[in-house]
């Protein structure tokens, strides 16, 4: 089952949700979009008119906006670095496909990550150009909570009546959606050092 969250999740509600998620989940992800770095693959070829699979290029070779973005969010990255499991470039993130590359960070979820996660006070403020984008939480390789911040989308994947009641007690509003478990986003990572 998927809980489709609606309305803002901010302030004390956000802090309580984040505290719950770092205990419930074992990994946190976010992405750093490089809107200038185009990468054509089988997954996103339909987004282009006259491109071929495997084509990589910079939309504007003189554009340094990605470096400026990295500099702007450096304080976030410094707080995250000690929790890094891996980072990689891809056009796919948490079930969504993009035409551009993004750097995806996978972090170990624990209470020591709270200073990073609480640098923001609203679930939908995880957005370019002021922060890393679209924070997601995973448990054992399966997404537990995913966000698309600029669209105010937050989905929580659970069938546990206890978890649903707890999330409701936090003051989070949601509707229910039955999901096909095979379409639930997954991610491979290992928690070993």
ChimeraX commands (.cxc) that place a marker at each C-alpha (Angstrom):
marker #1 position 0.00,0.00,0.00 radius 0.5
marker #1 position 1.15,3.55,-0.71 radius 0.5
marker #1 position 0.28,6.54,1.43 radius 0.5
marker #1 position 0.05,9.58,-0.89 radius 0.5
marker #1 position 0.88,12.49,1.39 radius 0.5
marker #1 position -0.83,15.81,0.73 radius 0.5
marker #1 position -0.32,19.20,2.32 radius 0.5
marker #1 position 2.86,20.58,3.81 radius 0.5
marker #1 position 5.05,18.52,6.10 radius 0.5
marker #1 position 7.06,21.13,7.98 radius 0.5
marker #1 position 8.18,22.33,11.39 radius 0.5
marker #1 position 7.64,19.90,14.28 radius 0.5
marker #1 position 5.78,17.46,12.04 radius 0.5
marker #1 position 8.74,17.33,9.65 radius 0.5
marker #1 position 11.22,16.86,12.52 radius 0.5
marker #1 position 9.17,14.01,14.03 radius 0.5
marker #1 position 8.82,12.33,10.64 radius 0.5
marker #1 position 12.56,12.58,9.94 radius 0.5
marker #1 position 13.41,11.22,13.42 radius 0.5
marker #1 position 11.10,8.27,12.76 radius 0.5
marker #1 position 12.53,7.63,9.29 radius 0.5
marker #1 position 16.19,7.52,10.40 radius 0.5
marker #1 position 15.24,4.82,12.90 radius 0.5
marker #1 position 12.92,2.92,10.52 radius 0.5
marker #1 position 15.16,2.97,7.43 radius 0.5
marker #1 position 18.76,2.01,6.72 radius 0.5
marker #1 position 19.57,4.34,3.79 radius 0.5
marker #1 position 18.79,7.87,2.62 radius 0.5
marker #1 position 19.24,9.13,-0.94 radius 0.5
marker #1 position 19.19,12.47,-2.69 radius 0.5
marker #1 position 20.25,13.71,-6.08 radius 0.5
marker #1 position 22.23,16.64,-7.44 radius 0.5
marker #1 position 20.85,17.38,-10.92 radius 0.5
marker #1 position 23.23,18.48,-13.66 radius 0.5
marker #1 position 20.66,19.96,-16.03 radius 0.5
marker #1 position 23.39,20.82,-18.51 radius 0.5
marker #1 position 24.78,17.27,-18.89 radius 0.5
marker #1 position 22.54,15.39,-21.31 radius 0.5
marker #1 position 22.77,11.61,-21.52 radius 0.5
marker #1 position 20.69,9.60,-24.02 radius 0.5
marker #1 position 19.92,5.99,-23.09 radius 0.5
marker #1 position 17.32,3.35,-23.92 radius 0.5
marker #1 position 15.37,4.56,-20.89 radius 0.5
marker #1 position 15.01,8.18,-22.01 radius 0.5
marker #1 position 15.38,8.11,-25.82 radius 0.5
marker #1 position 11.68,9.03,-26.20 radius 0.5
marker #1 position 12.43,12.45,-24.63 radius 0.5
marker #1 position 14.55,13.46,-27.64 radius 0.5
marker #1 position 13.77,14.11,-31.30 radius 0.5
marker #1 position 17.01,13.42,-33.16 radius 0.5
marker #1 position 19.39,11.73,-30.76 radius 0.5
marker #1 position 20.98,8.32,-30.64 radius 0.5
marker #1 position 21.43,6.02,-27.66 radius 0.5
marker #1 position 24.78,6.51,-25.95 radius 0.5
marker #1 position 25.07,10.17,-26.92 radius 0.5
marker #1 position 26.40,12.32,-24.04 radius 0.5
marker #1 position 26.93,16.04,-24.32 radius 0.5
marker #1 position 26.77,19.32,-22.51 radius 0.5
marker #1 position 23.82,21.45,-23.56 radius 0.5
marker #1 position 26.02,24.55,-23.10 radius 0.5
marker #1 position 29.74,23.76,-22.69 radius 0.5
marker #1 position 30.35,27.16,-21.05 radius 0.5
marker #1 position 27.60,26.71,-18.44 radius 0.5
marker #1 position 29.12,26.40,-14.97 radius 0.5
marker #1 position 25.80,26.28,-13.08 radius 0.5
marker #1 position 26.46,22.77,-11.73 radius 0.5
marker #1 position 29.72,23.88,-10.12 radius 0.5
marker #1 position 27.96,26.95,-8.70 radius 0.5
marker #1 position 25.23,24.67,-7.33 radius 0.5
marker #1 position 27.80,22.37,-5.70 radius 0.5
marker #1 position 29.45,25.38,-4.07 radius 0.5
marker #1 position 26.11,26.69,-2.82 radius 0.5
marker #1 position 25.17,23.39,-1.15 radius 0.5
marker #1 position 28.67,22.49,0.08 radius 0.5
marker #1 position 27.58,22.73,3.72 radius 0.5
marker #1 position 24.98,20.00,3.07 radius 0.5
marker #1 position 27.58,17.80,1.39 radius 0.5
marker #1 position 30.05,18.27,4.25 radius 0.5
marker #1 position 27.41,17.11,6.78 radius 0.5
marker #1 position 26.63,14.08,4.61 radius 0.5
marker #1 position 30.14,12.91,3.76 radius 0.5
marker #1 position 30.75,10.76,6.87 radius 0.5
marker #1 position 27.58,8.78,6.13 radius 0.5
marker #1 position 28.27,8.11,2.46 radius 0.5
marker #1 position 27.71,4.55,1.27 radius 0.5
marker #1 position 28.21,5.45,-2.40 radius 0.5
marker #1 position 27.60,8.11,-5.02 radius 0.5
marker #1 position 27.15,7.63,-8.76 radius 0.5
marker #1 position 25.82,9.34,-11.89 radius 0.5
marker #1 position 22.59,8.21,-13.51 radius 0.5
marker #1 position 19.50,9.46,-15.36 radius 0.5
marker #1 position 17.18,7.32,-13.21 radius 0.5
marker #1 position 16.30,8.09,-9.61 radius 0.5
marker #1 position 13.72,6.42,-7.39 radius 0.5
marker #1 position 11.64,5.23,-10.32 radius 0.5
marker #1 position 11.78,8.46,-12.36 radius 0.5
marker #1 position 13.71,8.93,-15.63 radius 0.5
marker #1 position 15.37,12.23,-16.59 radius 0.5
marker #1 position 17.05,13.51,-19.76 radius 0.5
marker #1 position 20.02,14.83,-17.78 radius 0.5
marker #1 position 22.58,13.19,-15.54 radius 0.5
marker #1 position 22.42,13.58,-11.78 radius 0.5
marker #1 position 24.85,12.67,-9.07 radius 0.5
marker #1 position 23.02,10.38,-6.66 radius 0.5
marker #1 position 24.15,10.03,-3.06 radius 0.5
marker #1 position 23.32,7.03,-0.90 radius 0.5
marker #1 position 23.84,7.64,2.82 radius 0.5
marker #1 position 23.68,5.40,5.86 radius 0.5
marker #1 position 20.56,6.31,7.85 radius 0.5
marker #1 position 21.06,6.85,11.57 radius 0.5
marker #1 position 20.56,9.53,14.21 radius 0.5
marker #1 position 24.00,11.02,13.48 radius 0.5
marker #1 position 22.58,12.10,10.11 radius 0.5
marker #1 position 19.96,14.34,11.78 radius 0.5
marker #1 position 22.04,17.57,11.51 radius 0.5
marker #1 position 22.05,17.05,7.72 radius 0.5
marker #1 position 18.36,16.13,7.51 radius 0.5
marker #1 position 17.19,18.95,9.78 radius 0.5
marker #1 position 19.10,21.67,7.96 radius 0.5
marker #1 position 15.80,21.89,6.06 radius 0.5
marker #1 position 12.52,22.38,7.93 radius 0.5
marker #1 position 10.03,21.39,5.22 radius 0.5
marker #1 position 9.88,18.11,3.30 radius 0.5
marker #1 position 9.34,19.99,0.04 radius 0.5
marker #1 position 12.32,22.33,0.47 radius 0.5
marker #1 position 14.71,19.58,-0.69 radius 0.5
marker #1 position 14.95,21.35,-4.02 radius 0.5
marker #1 position 17.44,22.77,-6.52 radius 0.5
marker #1 position 19.12,25.30,-6.36 radius 0.5
marker #1 position 19.12,25.71,-2.55 radius 0.5
marker #1 position 19.55,22.11,-1.40 radius 0.5
marker #1 position 20.06,18.55,-2.58 radius 0.5
marker #1 position 16.90,17.28,-4.29 radius 0.5
marker #1 position 14.20,14.76,-3.61 radius 0.5
marker #1 position 15.18,13.01,-0.42 radius 0.5
marker #1 position 14.15,9.34,-0.25 radius 0.5
marker #1 position 14.43,6.72,2.49 radius 0.5
marker #1 position 15.08,3.01,1.90 radius 0.5
marker #1 position 14.80,-0.11,4.00 radius 0.5
marker #1 position 16.59,-3.26,2.87 radius 0.5
marker #1 position 16.89,-1.97,-0.69 radius 0.5
marker #1 position 13.24,-0.98,-1.15 radius 0.5
marker #1 position 12.00,2.57,-1.07 radius 0.5
marker #1 position 10.02,3.36,2.08 radius 0.5
marker #1 position 9.45,7.07,1.40 radius 0.5
marker #1 position 10.06,8.95,-1.84 radius 0.5
marker #1 position 9.66,12.61,-2.65 radius 0.5
marker #1 position 9.53,14.80,-5.74 radius 0.5
marker #1 position 9.83,18.12,-3.94 radius 0.5
marker #1 position 9.02,20.55,-6.76 radius 0.5
marker #1 position 5.73,18.70,-7.39 radius 0.5
marker #1 position 4.93,18.31,-3.67 radius 0.5
marker #1 position 4.85,14.54,-4.05 radius 0.5
marker #1 position 5.57,12.27,-1.11 radius 0.5
marker #1 position 4.74,8.57,-1.11 radius 0.5
marker #1 position 5.20,6.27,1.88 radius 0.5
marker #1 position 5.17,2.53,1.16 radius 0.5
marker #1 position 3.75,0.54,4.07 radius 0.5
marker #1 position 0.97,-1.90,4.83 radius 0.5
marker #1 position 1.60,-1.88,8.57 radius 0.5
marker #1 position -1.48,-0.65,10.43 radius 0.5
marker #1 position 0.81,0.40,13.31 radius 0.5
marker #1 position 2.99,2.53,11.00 radius 0.5
marker #1 position -0.03,4.06,9.27 radius 0.5
marker #1 position -1.52,5.04,12.64 radius 0.5
marker #1 position 1.79,6.52,13.78 radius 0.5
marker #1 position 2.13,8.61,10.60 radius 0.5
marker #1 position -1.47,9.78,11.06 radius 0.5
marker #1 position -0.69,10.71,14.71 radius 0.5
marker #1 position 2.17,12.91,13.46 radius 0.5
marker #1 position -0.47,15.07,11.75 radius 0.5
marker #1 position 0.42,13.99,8.23 radius 0.5
marker #1 position -2.49,13.89,5.78 radius 0.5
marker #1 position -2.60,11.14,3.16 radius 0.5
marker #1 position -4.79,9.08,0.92 radius 0.5
marker #1 position -4.38,5.35,0.28 radius 0.5
marker #1 position -3.37,3.78,-3.00 radius 0.5
marker #1 position -2.91,0.10,-3.66 radius 0.5
marker #1 position 0.34,-0.54,-5.46 radius 0.5
marker #1 position 1.91,-3.21,-7.57 radius 0.5
marker #1 position 4.88,-4.26,-5.39 radius 0.5
marker #1 position 6.90,-5.12,-8.52 radius 0.5
marker #1 position 6.85,-1.41,-9.48 radius 0.5
marker #1 position 8.16,-0.24,-6.10 radius 0.5
marker #1 position 11.53,1.49,-6.64 radius 0.5
marker #1 position 14.55,-0.48,-5.42 radius 0.5
marker #1 position 18.21,0.36,-4.99 radius 0.5
marker #1 position 21.23,-1.85,-4.49 radius 0.5
marker #1 position 23.57,-0.85,-1.67 radius 0.5
marker #1 position 25.53,-2.57,1.05 radius 0.5
marker #1 position 25.81,-1.22,4.58 radius 0.5
marker #1 position 29.16,-2.87,5.25 radius 0.5
marker #1 position 32.19,-0.59,5.69 radius 0.5
marker link #1:1,2 radius 0.2
marker link #1:2,3 radius 0.2
marker link #1:3,4 radius 0.2
marker link #1:4,5 radius 0.2
marker link #1:5,6 radius 0.2
marker link #1:6,7 radius 0.2
marker link #1:7,8 radius 0.2
marker link #1:8,9 radius 0.2
marker link #1:9,10 radius 0.2
marker link #1:10,11 radius 0.2
marker link #1:11,12 radius 0.2
marker link #1:12,13 radius 0.2
marker link #1:13,14 radius 0.2
marker link #1:14,15 radius 0.2
marker link #1:15,16 radius 0.2
marker link #1:16,17 radius 0.2
marker link #1:17,18 radius 0.2
marker link #1:18,19 radius 0.2
marker link #1:19,20 radius 0.2
marker link #1:20,21 radius 0.2
marker link #1:21,22 radius 0.2
marker link #1:22,23 radius 0.2
marker link #1:23,24 radius 0.2
marker link #1:24,25 radius 0.2
marker link #1:25,26 radius 0.2
marker link #1:26,27 radius 0.2
marker link #1:27,28 radius 0.2
marker link #1:28,29 radius 0.2
marker link #1:29,30 radius 0.2
marker link #1:30,31 radius 0.2
marker link #1:31,32 radius 0.2
marker link #1:32,33 radius 0.2
marker link #1:33,34 radius 0.2
marker link #1:34,35 radius 0.2
marker link #1:35,36 radius 0.2
marker link #1:36,37 radius 0.2
marker link #1:37,38 radius 0.2
marker link #1:38,39 radius 0.2
marker link #1:39,40 radius 0.2
marker link #1:40,41 radius 0.2
marker link #1:41,42 radius 0.2
marker link #1:42,43 radius 0.2
marker link #1:43,44 radius 0.2
marker link #1:44,45 radius 0.2
marker link #1:45,46 radius 0.2
marker link #1:46,47 radius 0.2
marker link #1:47,48 radius 0.2
marker link #1:48,49 radius 0.2
marker link #1:49,50 radius 0.2
marker link #1:50,51 radius 0.2
marker link #1:51,52 radius 0.2
marker link #1:52,53 radius 0.2
marker link #1:53,54 radius 0.2
marker link #1:54,55 radius 0.2
marker link #1:55,56 radius 0.2
marker link #1:56,57 radius 0.2
marker link #1:57,58 radius 0.2
marker link #1:58,59 radius 0.2
marker link #1:59,60 radius 0.2
marker link #1:60,61 radius 0.2
marker link #1:61,62 radius 0.2
marker link #1:62,63 radius 0.2
marker link #1:63,64 radius 0.2
marker link #1:64,65 radius 0.2
marker link #1:65,66 radius 0.2
marker link #1:66,67 radius 0.2
marker link #1:67,68 radius 0.2
marker link #1:68,69 radius 0.2
marker link #1:69,70 radius 0.2
marker link #1:70,71 radius 0.2
marker link #1:71,72 radius 0.2
marker link #1:72,73 radius 0.2
marker link #1:73,74 radius 0.2
marker link #1:74,75 radius 0.2
marker link #1:75,76 radius 0.2
marker link #1:76,77 radius 0.2
marker link #1:77,78 radius 0.2
marker link #1:78,79 radius 0.2
marker link #1:79,80 radius 0.2
marker link #1:80,81 radius 0.2
marker link #1:81,82 radius 0.2
marker link #1:82,83 radius 0.2
marker link #1:83,84 radius 0.2
marker link #1:84,85 radius 0.2
marker link #1:85,86 radius 0.2
marker link #1:86,87 radius 0.2
marker link #1:87,88 radius 0.2
marker link #1:88,89 radius 0.2
marker link #1:89,90 radius 0.2
marker link #1:90,91 radius 0.2
marker link #1:91,92 radius 0.2
marker link #1:92,93 radius 0.2
marker link #1:93,94 radius 0.2
marker link #1:94,95 radius 0.2
marker link #1:95,96 radius 0.2
marker link #1:96,97 radius 0.2
marker link #1:97,98 radius 0.2
marker link #1:98,99 radius 0.2
marker link #1:99,100 radius 0.2
marker link #1:100,101 radius 0.2
marker link #1:101,102 radius 0.2
marker link #1:102,103 radius 0.2
marker link #1:103,104 radius 0.2
marker link #1:104,105 radius 0.2
marker link #1:105,106 radius 0.2
marker link #1:106,107 radius 0.2
marker link #1:107,108 radius 0.2
marker link #1:108,109 radius 0.2
marker link #1:109,110 radius 0.2
marker link #1:110,111 radius 0.2
marker link #1:111,112 radius 0.2
marker link #1:112,113 radius 0.2
marker link #1:113,114 radius 0.2
marker link #1:114,115 radius 0.2
marker link #1:115,116 radius 0.2
marker link #1:116,117 radius 0.2
marker link #1:117,118 radius 0.2
marker link #1:118,119 radius 0.2
marker link #1:119,120 radius 0.2
marker link #1:120,121 radius 0.2
marker link #1:121,122 radius 0.2
marker link #1:122,123 radius 0.2
marker link #1:123,124 radius 0.2
marker link #1:124,125 radius 0.2
marker link #1:125,126 radius 0.2
marker link #1:126,127 radius 0.2
marker link #1:127,128 radius 0.2
marker link #1:128,129 radius 0.2
marker link #1:129,130 radius 0.2
marker link #1:130,131 radius 0.2
marker link #1:131,132 radius 0.2
marker link #1:132,133 radius 0.2
marker link #1:133,134 radius 0.2
marker link #1:134,135 radius 0.2
marker link #1:135,136 radius 0.2
marker link #1:136,137 radius 0.2
marker link #1:137,138 radius 0.2
marker link #1:138,139 radius 0.2
marker link #1:139,140 radius 0.2
marker link #1:140,141 radius 0.2
marker link #1:141,142 radius 0.2
marker link #1:142,143 radius 0.2
marker link #1:143,144 radius 0.2
marker link #1:144,145 radius 0.2
marker link #1:145,146 radius 0.2
marker link #1:146,147 radius 0.2
marker link #1:147,148 radius 0.2
marker link #1:148,149 radius 0.2
marker link #1:149,150 radius 0.2
marker link #1:150,151 radius 0.2
marker link #1:151,152 radius 0.2
marker link #1:152,153 radius 0.2
marker link #1:153,154 radius 0.2
marker link #1:154,155 radius 0.2
marker link #1:155,156 radius 0.2
marker link #1:156,157 radius 0.2
marker link #1:157,158 radius 0.2
marker link #1:158,159 radius 0.2
marker link #1:159,160 radius 0.2
marker link #1:160,161 radius 0.2
marker link #1:161,162 radius 0.2
marker link #1:162,163 radius 0.2
marker link #1:163,164 radius 0.2
marker link #1:164,165 radius 0.2
marker link #1:165,166 radius 0.2
marker link #1:166,167 radius 0.2
marker link #1:167,168 radius 0.2
marker link #1:168,169 radius 0.2
marker link #1:169,170 radius 0.2
marker link #1:170,171 radius 0.2
marker link #1:171,172 radius 0.2
marker link #1:172,173 radius 0.2
marker link #1:173,174 radius 0.2
marker link #1:174,175 radius 0.2
marker link #1:175,176 radius 0.2
marker link #1:176,177 radius 0.2
marker link #1:177,178 radius 0.2
marker link #1:178,179 radius 0.2
marker link #1:179,180 radius 0.2
marker link #1:180,181 radius 0.2
marker link #1:181,182 radius 0.2
marker link #1:182,183 radius 0.2
marker link #1:183,184 radius 0.2
marker link #1:184,185 radius 0.2
marker link #1:185,186 radius 0.2
marker link #1:186,187 radius 0.2
marker link #1:187,188 radius 0.2
marker link #1:188,189 radius 0.2
marker link #1:189,190 radius 0.2
marker link #1:190,191 radius 0.2
marker link #1:191,192 radius 0.2
marker link #1:192,193 radius 0.2
view
